[in-house]
Every structure is written in structure tokens, then in C-alpha cells.
């Protein structure tokens, strides 16, 4: 007997919004992009300003020579620091691999930088469908490489770099960590903080269509399928025997040894629940330091309910890992 239900606090928060908390059934990635960009811009614009955080833009070359923008969120004191002594986080935003930009996400990133006391660099990676795999994850790895090699002039300690991302960005962070391991980045990434990451295209395709999770999830199954198809190809997405890169779908990686210490959290009503739990268990099985939280009764992007207890616990855990850099 299934016992899935909304957390009572979350349900109370959600009640006035009704179905508005659910992503609509978009039929194309570009339709989803228009919706997500408009909706997320409105959501993050409601956050209070963070006057202590200065935003500075740089550019770096990606694997194909294209210049990509990266934005630094830091205090004036952090900007003025002499010597490569400070930790930093490379943040990769969510958006299903097809939507949202750093500019849209900026109020949330400024808030996170202010609350954690850790400066953030956010890469404006290119997105599918115009730029499918491998471009998004290669853009992210190039950002990490740039941050590491320019650490002295930025006042950053290259041995204290963390990767962080939410949803699609969490998947990109995990893929970037795999690339950093396999390409021998030195110093290695210290930590990765994965917030309900999108890790494995096979997961949602394997979910029974009778699962009660599908009705409770706020990120519709058909939309998740569409995002994976845009990213890795319709002919490959979800097929166990398909040639899908583990850097695009880190859950497909055969060996997780040598990855950095990892924090993962996900809601119990999130379509990515099972792939996150599996990834955490596999990391632990090869002795990668792992902290995993499965928060019952909340869906994808549950921290929109900012005042519920589960959200407060999740934010505390993420910030604790940032500060541990």
C-alpha cells in the first residue's frame, strides 16, 4: 500500500496556489524555456536585495573556443583579498538543461553567497536543444578549469573549490566532477553539493506509469522526458543500451571511485528520487564521503516553500557543506 503524501506544512503552504505549483505540460523545450524563464524571473525577483554582494562578470573560453560568461557573487572584502586563500563554489543553475540563465537566477545566488559567506561563481552554460550534449557539461568543466587556473588573480584557493547545482545543474555538477577526475584536474575538486540532481536519463523512463509519485510530482514526467530527449537525443534517452555519455548522465558512470566528498538532497515526491538514492548509495559503497537526505512529503524545488521546516533543514545542510570548504 502506497503511503506517499505531502508533508503537512508543505501542503498548507501549497493550498492557496493549487495547480500553479506544477510545471505545465509544455510540448516543446522552447515552450518550457519561455515558461520557466518568465516564472523563475518573477519568483527570484521577490527576494530582498543583498547589498553586501557585488556581481562581477568575466568570460572564459569553452572547449570549442566560444566565450562563455561567468558571474562572481562576492563581498567587496572577498574581491579585495590578496593571495589564493579563499574557498569558492562553482554554481550551475537548474532549468531542465533547456532553460533559465544566471541573470534570472542571480537574486537567489546573491542570497546564497550572503548567507553562506562563501563566494560563488556561476557559469552561463549553453543549453539544449540548440546546444545538446556535450556542450553544456563541457562549458561547465571549462568554467571549473578557468577558475582553477586563474585562482591566484581571483584570490581563490584552488584546493578549496566546490561544485554545486540544483536539478539539471546538479547533474551538470556531477558530470563536471567526473570530467575533473578523469582529466586529472589538479588540485582536485574538494566537494560537490547536489540539490535534487538530474542524474540518469534511465530513471524516469523506468518509473511505472501507475506510480502514485507521478500524480504528486510538480515536475511532470512528460516534461522530464522531453528535457532528456533534448539533451542526449530522442533516439538515446532512457535506453539502457544507448551510447549516452556518463558526463551527461552521471548515473550511467561505471565507476564512482575518486569523486569528491558529496552532499545530496532530494524530496520524497521528486521524480529524481530513486536515481539520487542510487547514486548516493553507489558513492558510499566505494568509500566516497557522502551525506544524503531524502526529505519525505516534498516535491522538486520544494524550497519555494521557504518557511517550512524541511526547507530550513535542507538549506542548513547545503550551507554547512559550503562553509566546510
C-alpha positions as CSV (number, residue, x, y, z in Angstrom):
1,X,0.0,0.0,0.0
2,X,1.5,3.4,-1.1
3,X,1.8,5.9,1.8
4,X,3.1,8.9,-0.2
5,X,1.6,12.2,0.8
6,X,2.5,15.8,1.0
7,X,4.3,17.0,4.2
8,X,1.5,18.8,6.2
9,X,3.5,22.0,6.4
10,X,4.2,21.9,2.7
11,X,0.6,21.1,1.9
12,X,-0.6,24.1,3.9
13,X,1.8,26.3,2.0
14,X,0.8,24.9,-1.3
15,X,-3.0,25.1,-0.8
16,X,-3.5,28.7,-1.9
17,X,-1.6,28.1,-5.2
18,X,-3.4,24.9,-6.3
19,X,-2.1,23.6,-9.6
20,X,0.1,26.7,-10.1
21,X,2.9,24.9,-8.3
22,X,3.0,22.3,-11.1
23,X,5.1,22.9,-14.2
24,X,2.6,23.0,-17.1
25,X,2.6,20.2,-19.8
26,X,4.8,22.0,-22.3
27,X,5.0,20.3,-25.7
28,X,8.5,21.6,-26.8
29,X,11.7,22.6,-25.0
30,X,11.3,26.2,-26.2
31,X,7.8,26.4,-24.7
32,X,9.2,25.1,-21.4
33,X,12.0,27.7,-21.7
34,X,9.5,30.6,-22.1
35,X,7.5,29.4,-19.1
36,X,10.5,28.7,-16.9
37,X,12.3,31.9,-17.7
38,X,9.2,34.0,-17.0
39,X,8.1,32.1,-13.9
40,X,11.6,31.9,-12.3
41,X,12.4,35.5,-13.0
42,X,9.2,36.5,-11.1
43,X,10.0,34.1,-8.2
44,X,13.6,35.2,-7.7
45,X,12.8,38.9,-8.2
46,X,10.7,38.8,-5.0
47,X,13.9,38.1,-2.9
48,X,15.2,41.0,-1.0
49,X,18.4,42.7,-2.4
50,X,21.8,41.7,-1.0
51,X,23.7,45.0,-0.8
52,X,26.8,43.3,0.5
53,X,27.2,41.1,-2.6
54,X,29.0,42.6,-5.7
55,X,28.4,40.9,-9.0
56,X,31.3,40.9,-11.5
57,X,31.2,39.4,-14.9
58,X,34.1,37.6,-16.7
59,X,34.4,35.4,-19.8
60,X,36.3,32.2,-20.4
61,X,36.8,30.0,-23.5
62,X,35.0,26.7,-23.7
63,X,36.1,23.6,-25.5
64,X,35.1,24.8,-28.9
65,X,36.6,28.3,-28.5
66,X,33.2,30.0,-27.7
67,X,33.5,32.7,-25.0
68,X,31.1,31.9,-22.0
69,X,30.1,34.4,-19.4
70,X,30.7,33.6,-15.7
71,X,29.4,35.8,-12.9
72,X,31.1,36.2,-9.5
73,X,29.0,36.9,-6.4
74,X,31.2,38.1,-3.6
75,X,31.7,40.8,-1.0
76,X,34.0,43.7,-1.5
77,X,36.3,42.2,1.1
78,X,36.4,38.9,-0.8
79,X,37.1,40.7,-4.0
80,X,40.0,42.7,-2.4
81,X,41.6,39.7,-0.8
82,X,45.3,39.2,-1.6
83,X,46.6,35.7,-2.2
84,X,44.9,32.5,-3.2
85,X,43.4,31.8,0.3
86,X,39.6,31.8,-0.1
87,X,37.2,28.9,-0.9
88,X,34.8,29.3,-3.8
89,X,31.8,27.5,-5.3
90,X,31.2,27.0,-9.0
91,X,27.4,27.0,-9.2
92,X,25.4,25.5,-12.1
93,X,21.8,26.5,-12.2
94,X,18.8,24.3,-12.9
95,X,16.3,24.5,-15.8
96,X,16.0,21.0,-17.2
97,X,19.1,21.5,-19.4
98,X,17.0,23.8,-21.7
99,X,16.0,26.9,-19.7
100,X,16.9,29.7,-17.3
101,X,20.1,31.9,-17.1
102,X,22.5,33.1,-14.5
103,X,20.9,36.6,-14.8
104,X,17.5,35.1,-13.9
105,X,19.0,33.1,-11.0
106,X,21.1,36.0,-9.7
107,X,18.9,37.1,-6.7
108,X,19.0,33.5,-5.4
109,X,22.8,33.2,-5.9
110,X,23.4,36.6,-4.2
111,X,21.3,35.4,-1.2
112,X,23.2,32.1,-1.0
113,X,26.5,33.9,-1.1
114,X,25.5,36.3,1.6
115,X,24.0,33.6,3.9
116,X,26.9,31.2,3.5
117,X,29.8,33.7,3.5
118,X,31.3,31.8,0.5
119,X,31.8,33.4,-2.8
120,X,30.0,31.9,-5.8
121,X,31.0,31.8,-9.5
122,X,28.0,31.0,-11.8
123,X,28.6,29.8,-15.3
124,X,26.1,30.7,-18.0
125,X,26.5,27.4,-19.8
126,X,24.8,26.9,-23.2
127,X,21.6,24.9,-23.2
128,X,19.7,22.3,-25.3
129,X,18.1,21.9,-27.8
130,X,20.3,24.4,-29.6
131,X,23.3,23.0,-27.8
132,X,22.8,19.3,-26.8
133,X,25.4,17.1,-25.1
134,X,28.4,17.5,-24.8
135,X,28.2,21.3,-24.9
136,X,26.5,22.1,-21.5
137,X,28.8,19.9,-19.4
138,X,31.9,20.9,-21.4
139,X,31.0,24.6,-20.8
140,X,30.8,23.8,-17.1
141,X,34.1,21.9,-17.0
142,X,35.8,24.8,-18.9
143,X,34.5,27.2,-16.1
144,X,36.0,25.0,-13.4
145,X,39.3,24.8,-15.3
146,X,39.3,28.6,-15.7
147,X,38.5,29.2,-12.1
148,X,41.3,26.8,-11.0
149,X,44.0,28.2,-13.4
150,X,43.0,31.8,-12.6
151,X,42.7,31.3,-8.8
152,X,45.7,33.4,-7.8
153,X,44.4,36.6,-9.5
154,X,40.9,35.9,-8.2
155,X,42.2,35.4,-4.6
156,X,40.8,31.8,-4.6
157,X,42.5,28.7,-3.2
158,X,42.3,26.1,-6.0
159,X,42.4,23.3,-3.4
160,X,39.1,24.6,-1.8
161,X,36.8,24.6,-4.8
162,X,33.4,23.1,-4.6
163,X,30.8,22.3,-7.3
164,X,27.2,23.0,-6.6
165,X,24.0,22.8,-8.7
166,X,20.3,22.2,-8.5
167,X,18.2,19.9,-10.7
168,X,19.8,19.9,-14.2
169,X,22.6,22.0,-12.6
170,X,23.1,19.3,-10.1
171,X,23.5,16.8,-12.9
172,X,26.0,19.1,-14.6
173,X,27.9,19.5,-11.4
174,X,28.2,15.7,-11.0
175,X,29.2,15.4,-14.7
176,X,31.8,18.1,-14.2
177,X,33.2,16.3,-11.2
178,X,33.6,13.1,-13.3
179,X,35.4,15.1,-16.0
180,X,37.7,16.7,-13.5
181,X,38.6,13.3,-12.1
182,X,39.1,11.7,-15.5
183,X,41.1,14.6,-16.9
184,X,43.3,14.8,-13.8
185,X,42.4,18.4,-12.7
186,X,44.9,19.5,-10.0
187,X,44.2,20.3,-7.3
188,X,41.1,18.1,-7.4
189,X,37.6,19.4,-6.6
190,X,37.1,19.3,-2.8
191,X,33.3,18.8,-2.6
192,X,30.2,18.6,-4.7
193,X,26.8,19.7,-3.4
194,X,24.0,18.3,-5.5
195,X,20.5,19.6,-4.9
196,X,17.8,17.2,-6.2
197,X,20.1,16.5,-9.2
198,X,19.0,15.2,-12.6
199,X,21.5,12.3,-12.9
200,X,20.2,9.5,-15.0
201,X,18.0,9.5,-18.1
202,X,17.0,5.9,-17.5
203,X,15.4,6.7,-14.1
204,X,12.2,8.4,-15.3
205,X,11.7,6.0,-18.2
206,X,11.8,3.1,-15.8
207,X,9.2,4.6,-13.4
208,X,6.0,2.6,-13.5
209,X,3.3,4.7,-15.2
210,X,0.9,3.6,-12.4
211,X,3.2,5.1,-9.7
212,X,1.4,7.5,-7.3
213,X,4.6,9.6,-7.5
214,X,3.6,10.8,-10.9
215,X,0.4,12.4,-9.6
216,X,2.2,14.1,-6.7
217,X,5.2,15.3,-8.5
218,X,5.2,19.0,-9.5
219,X,7.7,18.4,-12.4
220,X,5.6,16.3,-14.9
221,X,7.0,13.1,-16.2
222,X,6.4,14.0,-19.8
223,X,8.4,17.3,-19.4
224,X,11.3,15.5,-17.7
225,X,11.3,13.0,-20.7
226,X,11.3,15.9,-23.1
227,X,14.3,17.5,-21.4
228,X,16.4,14.4,-21.5
229,X,15.5,13.9,-25.2
230,X,16.5,17.5,-26.0
231,X,19.8,17.0,-24.1
232,X,21.0,13.5,-25.2
233,X,18.8,12.8,-28.2
234,X,15.4,11.3,-28.6
235,X,16.8,8.1,-30.0
236,X,19.0,7.6,-27.0
237,X,17.2,8.9,-23.9
238,X,16.1,6.2,-21.5
239,X,17.6,3.3,-23.4
240,X,19.8,1.2,-21.3
241,X,21.9,0.1,-24.3
242,X,22.2,3.6,-25.8
243,X,25.6,5.3,-26.1
244,X,24.8,8.1,-23.6
245,X,27.9,9.7,-22.0
246,X,28.3,9.4,-18.3
247,X,29.3,13.0,-18.2
248,X,25.8,13.9,-19.5
249,X,24.0,11.3,-17.3
250,X,26.4,10.7,-14.3
251,X,24.2,7.8,-13.0
252,X,25.4,5.8,-16.0
253,X,29.1,6.1,-14.9
254,X,30.5,2.7,-14.3
255,X,33.0,3.7,-11.6
256,X,32.4,6.5,-9.0
257,X,35.7,6.0,-7.1
258,X,37.8,9.1,-6.7
259,X,35.0,11.6,-6.7
260,X,34.9,14.4,-4.2
261,X,33.0,14.3,-0.9
262,X,29.3,14.6,-1.8
263,X,26.2,16.1,-0.4
264,X,22.8,15.2,-2.0
265,X,19.3,16.1,-1.0
266,X,16.0,15.3,-2.8
267,X,12.3,15.3,-1.9
268,X,10.4,12.1,-1.5
269,X,7.9,13.3,-4.1
270,X,10.5,14.1,-6.7
271,X,10.8,12.1,-10.0
272,X,14.5,12.1,-9.4
273,X,14.2,10.4,-6.0
274,X,15.3,6.9,-7.0
275,X,18.3,7.9,-9.1
276,X,19.5,10.3,-6.4
277,X,19.2,7.5,-3.7
278,X,21.0,5.0,-6.0
279,X,23.8,7.5,-6.8
280,X,24.3,8.2,-3.1
281,X,24.4,4.5,-2.2
282,X,26.9,3.8,-5.0
283,X,29.2,6.7,-3.8
284,X,29.1,5.3,-0.2
285,X,29.9,1.8,-1.5
286,X,33.2,3.0,-3.0
287,X,34.1,5.0,0.2
288,X,33.3,8.5,-1.1
289,X,32.3,10.6,1.9
290,X,28.5,11.0,1.3
291,X,25.7,12.8,3.1
292,X,22.3,12.0,1.7
293,X,18.9,13.4,2.7
294,X,15.6,12.0,1.3
295,X,13.0,14.6,2.6
296,X,9.6,13.0,2.8
297,X,6.5,14.7,1.5
298,X,8.1,17.4,-0.7
299,X,8.5,17.6,-4.5
300,X,11.0,19.0,-6.8
301,X,12.2,22.6,-6.0
302,X,10.5,22.3,-2.6
303,X,12.4,25.3,-1.2
304,X,9.9,27.6,-2.9
305,X,8.1,26.9,0.4
306,X,10.8,28.8,2.2
307,X,9.4,28.8,5.7
308,X,8.5,25.1,6.1
309,X,10.7,23.0,8.4
310,X,12.0,20.7,5.8
311,X,13.2,23.6,3.6
312,X,15.1,25.1,6.6
313,X,16.8,21.8,7.3
314,X,17.8,21.4,3.7
315,X,19.2,24.9,3.4
316,X,21.1,24.5,6.6
317,X,22.7,21.3,5.3
318,X,23.7,22.9,1.9
319,X,25.2,25.9,3.6
320,X,27.1,23.8,6.1
321,X,28.8,21.9,3.3
322,X,29.6,25.2,1.5
323,X,31.2,26.5,4.7
324,X,33.2,23.3,5.2
325,X,35.2,24.2,2.1
